[in-house]
Amino acid sequence: MKAQVILYTKPGCHLCEVMKREIASAGCDELFVLEEINIENDPELFARFRFDIPVLFINGTQAFQHRLTADTFREALTRVVKRFC
């Protein structure tokens, strides 16, 4: 079972681009499905995350905000996936 990973982002966000690169370099693509959501398309999300992006949720739980490394992402994802296996 793959984890559902949601990344709240917006165009032009440098930290968002860094987070996406770290996620891609984690080497565990087979463990998750990534959905990117542009907060500018939803007034509620924009109000909620306007100053806090990027924000990353794993299976509905906020896991990271602003920064992560490939290692910390892989570790968090592995914990979540093991719980559901």
HUWO-V697333 format. One record per residue. RES is the residue in one letter. SS is DSSP state (alpha for helix, beta for strand, coil for the rest). PSI is psi in radians with two decimals (999 if undefined). Layout:
BEGIN
RES|SS|PSI / RES|SS|PSI
END
This chain:
BEGIN
M|coil|2.23 / K|coil|2.52 / A|beta|2.58 / Q|beta|2.04 / V|beta|2.18 / I|beta|2.23 / L|beta|2.00 / Y|beta|2.19 / T|beta|-3.13 / K|coil|2.74 / P|coil|2.48 / G|coil|0.12 / C|coil|1.91 / H|alpha|-0.79 / L|alpha|-0.58 / C|alpha|-0.75 / E|alpha|-0.71 / V|alpha|-0.77 / M|alpha|-0.73 / K|alpha|-0.70 / R|alpha|-0.73 / E|alpha|-0.74 / I|alpha|-0.80 / A|alpha|-0.59 / S|alpha|-0.02 / A|coil|-0.37 / G|coil|0.56 / C|coil|0.63 / D|alpha|-0.49 / E|alpha|-0.19 / L|alpha|-0.17 / F|beta|2.82 / V|beta|2.18 / L|beta|2.28 / E|beta|2.19 / E|beta|2.29 / I|beta|2.13 / N|beta|1.97 / I|alpha|-0.33 / E|alpha|-0.26 / N|alpha|-0.05 / D|coil|1.98 / P|alpha|-0.65 / E|alpha|-0.79 / L|alpha|-0.68 / F|alpha|-0.77 / A|alpha|-0.66 / R|alpha|-0.76 / F|alpha|0.09 / R|coil|-0.78 / F|coil|0.15 / D|coil|0.05 / I|coil|2.70 / P|coil|2.63 / V|beta|2.32 / L|beta|2.23 / F|beta|2.47 / I|beta|2.07 / N|coil|0.77 / G|coil|-0.03 / T|beta|2.28 / Q|beta|2.19 / A|beta|-0.59 / F|beta|2.63 / Q|beta|2.30 / H|coil|-0.93 / R|coil|2.67 / L|coil|2.87 / T|coil|2.86 / A|alpha|-0.72 / D|alpha|-0.79 / T|alpha|-0.59 / F|alpha|-0.85 / R|alpha|-0.75 / E|alpha|-0.81 / A|alpha|-0.75 / L|alpha|-0.75 / T|alpha|-0.73 / R|alpha|-0.78 / V|alpha|-0.80 / V|alpha|-0.71 / K|alpha|-0.61 / R|alpha|-0.53 / F|alpha|0.03 / C|coil|999
END
